């Protein structure tokens, strides 16, 4: 015996209910996508601002005597690049050694 199919009106009603559920899901997914897009844009803006600040400190260290250069001498395949903290540490180390030489000369 064959199973009787539901009436077309019943099928239509079930399809409309599924469409409403899908619409709600689409709205949720759209909201999540928009929130993620805003978060991404916020992080990209913050990163850009931080990179500008780091670049400004690198420019300052480029001017100061005794600071390590951004890139070292080429050793074979590539030249090493020095990060901000390394360059600042080199500047401070050279500065403190220069002050100790001045103190030694004054003591004599």
ZADO-1210 file (C-alpha; in nm, 4 decimals, padded with zeros to 6 digits):
<atoms>
<atom x="00.0000" y="00.0000" z="00.0000" code="UNK" pos="1"/>
<atom x="00.1295" y="00.3439" z="-00.0886" code="UNK" pos="2"/>
<atom x="00.1649" y="00.6085" z="00.1727" code="UNK" pos="3"/>
<atom x="-00.0687" y="00.9013" z="00.1138" code="UNK" pos="4"/>
<atom x="00.1041" y="01.2344" z="00.0434" code="UNK" pos="5"/>
<atom x="00.0017" y="01.5351" z="00.2498" code="UNK" pos="6"/>
<atom x="-00.2354" y="01.7785" z="00.0864" code="UNK" pos="7"/>
<atom x="-00.0856" y="02.0661" z="-00.1116" code="UNK" pos="8"/>
<atom x="-00.2138" y="02.3189" z="00.1410" code="UNK" pos="9"/>
<atom x="-00.0305" y="02.1316" z="00.4188" code="UNK" pos="10"/>
<atom x="00.2883" y="02.1206" z="00.2114" code="UNK" pos="11"/>
<atom x="00.2537" y="02.4921" z="00.1382" code="UNK" pos="12"/>
<atom x="00.2051" y="02.5755" z="00.5058" code="UNK" pos="13"/>
<atom x="00.5140" y="02.3712" z="00.6026" code="UNK" pos="14"/>
<atom x="00.7180" y="02.5403" z="00.3287" code="UNK" pos="15"/>
<atom x="00.6118" y="02.8866" z="00.4500" code="UNK" pos="16"/>
<atom x="00.7158" y="02.7967" z="00.8052" code="UNK" pos="17"/>
<atom x="01.0559" y="02.6814" z="00.6785" code="UNK" pos="18"/>
<atom x="01.0947" y="03.0069" z="00.4845" code="UNK" pos="19"/>
<atom x="01.0234" y="03.2114" z="00.7993" code="UNK" pos="20"/>
<atom x="01.2799" y="03.0096" z="00.9966" code="UNK" pos="21"/>
<atom x="01.5335" y="03.0639" z="00.7186" code="UNK" pos="22"/>
<atom x="01.4627" y="03.4381" z="00.7144" code="UNK" pos="23"/>
<atom x="01.5376" y="03.4578" z="01.0869" code="UNK" pos="24"/>
<atom x="01.8597" y="03.2622" z="01.0332" code="UNK" pos="25"/>
<atom x="01.9610" y="03.4939" z="00.7490" code="UNK" pos="26"/>
<atom x="01.8990" y="03.7995" z="00.9678" code="UNK" pos="27"/>
<atom x="02.1154" y="03.6541" z="01.2460" code="UNK" pos="28"/>
<atom x="02.3942" y="03.5636" z="01.0034" code="UNK" pos="29"/>
<atom x="02.3788" y="03.9076" z="00.8416" code="UNK" pos="30"/>
<atom x="02.4029" y="04.0767" z="01.1822" code="UNK" pos="31"/>
<atom x="02.6983" y="03.8552" z="01.2813" code="UNK" pos="32"/>
<atom x="02.8735" y="03.9326" z="00.9520" code="UNK" pos="33"/>
<atom x="02.8233" y="04.3067" z="00.9981" code="UNK" pos="34"/>
<atom x="02.9521" y="04.2909" z="01.3562" code="UNK" pos="35"/>
<atom x="03.2608" y="04.0992" z="01.2444" code="UNK" pos="36"/>
<atom x="03.3208" y="04.3487" z="00.9656" code="UNK" pos="37"/>
<atom x="03.3051" y="04.6408" z="01.2114" code="UNK" pos="38"/>
<atom x="03.5414" y="04.4618" z="01.4511" code="UNK" pos="39"/>
<atom x="03.7872" y="04.3918" z="01.1696" code="UNK" pos="40"/>
<atom x="03.7799" y="04.7552" z="01.0556" code="UNK" pos="41"/>
<atom x="03.8377" y="04.8693" z="01.4145" code="UNK" pos="42"/>
<atom x="04.1399" y="04.6409" z="01.4546" code="UNK" pos="43"/>
<atom x="04.2833" y="04.7477" z="01.1195" code="UNK" pos="44"/>
<atom x="04.2497" y="05.1147" z="01.2155" code="UNK" pos="45"/>
<atom x="04.4167" y="05.0528" z="01.5514" code="UNK" pos="46"/>
<atom x="04.6969" y="04.8552" z="01.3869" code="UNK" pos="47"/>
<atom x="04.7543" y="05.1333" z="01.1358" code="UNK" pos="48"/>
<atom x="04.7792" y="05.3914" z="01.4142" code="UNK" pos="49"/>
<atom x="05.0223" y="05.1752" z="01.6115" code="UNK" pos="50"/>
<atom x="05.2393" y="05.1166" z="01.3057" code="UNK" pos="51"/>
<atom x="05.2553" y="05.4943" z="01.2525" code="UNK" pos="52"/>
<atom x="05.3702" y="05.5447" z="01.6119" code="UNK" pos="53"/>
<atom x="05.6371" y="05.2753" z="01.5760" code="UNK" pos="54"/>
<atom x="05.7550" y="05.4368" z="01.2527" code="UNK" pos="55"/>
<atom x="05.7845" y="05.7727" z="01.4312" code="UNK" pos="56"/>
<atom x="06.0099" y="05.6192" z="01.6977" code="UNK" pos="57"/>
<atom x="06.2195" y="05.4543" z="01.4241" code="UNK" pos="58"/>
<atom x="06.2581" y="05.7944" z="01.2579" code="UNK" pos="59"/>
<atom x="06.3701" y="05.9428" z="01.5906" code="UNK" pos="60"/>
<atom x="06.6252" y="05.6640" z="01.6349" code="UNK" pos="61"/>
<atom x="06.7488" y="05.7203" z="01.2778" code="UNK" pos="62"/>
<atom x="06.8469" y="06.0717" z="01.3827" code="UNK" pos="63"/>
<atom x="07.0062" y="05.9914" z="01.7197" code="UNK" pos="64"/>
<atom x="07.3783" y="05.9154" z="01.7212" code="UNK" pos="65"/>
<atom x="07.4730" y="05.5749" z="01.8576" code="UNK" pos="66"/>
<atom x="07.1469" y="05.4017" z="01.7714" code="UNK" pos="67"/>
<atom x="07.1697" y="05.0830" z="01.5679" code="UNK" pos="68"/>
<atom x="07.0608" y="05.1198" z="01.2038" code="UNK" pos="69"/>
<atom x="06.7332" y="04.9695" z="01.0893" code="UNK" pos="70"/>
<atom x="06.9192" y="04.7145" z="00.8806" code="UNK" pos="71"/>
<atom x="07.2579" y="04.5656" z="00.9534" code="UNK" pos="72"/>
<atom x="07.5305" y="04.4700" z="00.7121" code="UNK" pos="73"/>
<atom x="07.4491" y="04.2058" z="00.4541" code="UNK" pos="74"/>
<atom x="07.5681" y="03.8631" z="00.5662" code="UNK" pos="75"/>
<atom x="07.5282" y="03.6375" z="00.2684" code="UNK" pos="76"/>
<atom x="07.1653" y="03.6213" z="00.1653" code="UNK" pos="77"/>
<atom x="06.9995" y="03.8979" z="00.3624" code="UNK" pos="78"/>
<atom x="07.0612" y="04.1905" z="00.5896" code="UNK" pos="79"/>
<atom x="06.9304" y="04.1584" z="00.9453" code="UNK" pos="80"/>
<atom x="06.6665" y="04.4080" z="01.0468" code="UNK" pos="81"/>
<atom x="06.6749" y="04.5402" z="01.4011" code="UNK" pos="82"/>
<atom x="06.3509" y="04.5889" z="01.5862" code="UNK" pos="83"/>
<atom x="06.2648" y="04.8980" z="01.7850" code="UNK" pos="84"/>
<atom x="06.3738" y="04.7660" z="02.1252" code="UNK" pos="85"/>
<atom x="06.7115" y="04.6505" z="01.9919" code="UNK" pos="86"/>
<atom x="06.7770" y="04.9889" z="01.8382" code="UNK" pos="87"/>
<atom x="06.6705" y="05.1709" z="02.1564" code="UNK" pos="88"/>
<atom x="06.8869" y="04.9427" z="02.3714" code="UNK" pos="89"/>
<atom x="07.1885" y="05.0101" z="02.1467" code="UNK" pos="90"/>
<atom x="07.1301" y="05.3842" z="02.1745" code="UNK" pos="91"/>
<atom x="07.0994" y="05.3709" z="02.5540" code="UNK" pos="92"/>
<atom x="07.4065" y="05.1489" z="02.5854" code="UNK" pos="93"/>
<atom x="07.6138" y="05.3849" z="02.3709" code="UNK" pos="94"/>
<atom x="07.4815" y="05.6829" z="02.5626" code="UNK" pos="95"/>
<atom x="07.5654" y="05.5352" z="02.9037" code="UNK" pos="96"/>
<atom x="07.9154" y="05.4394" z="02.7869" code="UNK" pos="97"/>
<atom x="07.9647" y="05.7931" z="02.6553" code="UNK" pos="98"/>
<atom x="07.8606" y="05.9341" z="02.9949" code="UNK" pos="99"/>
<atom x="08.1006" y="05.7037" z="03.1763" code="UNK" pos="100"/>
<atom x="08.3863" y="05.8285" z="02.9532" code="UNK" pos="101"/>
<atom x="08.2924" y="06.1886" z="03.0335" code="UNK" pos="102"/>
<atom x="08.2790" y="06.1109" z="03.4078" code="UNK" pos="103"/>
<atom x="08.6194" y="05.9438" z="03.3880" code="UNK" pos="104"/>
<atom x="08.7695" y="06.2483" z="03.2156" code="UNK" pos="105"/>
<atom x="08.6210" y="06.4832" z="03.4755" code="UNK" pos="106"/>
<atom x="08.7627" y="06.2692" z="03.7565" code="UNK" pos="107"/>
<atom x="09.1147" y="06.3021" z="03.6168" code="UNK" pos="108"/>
</atoms>
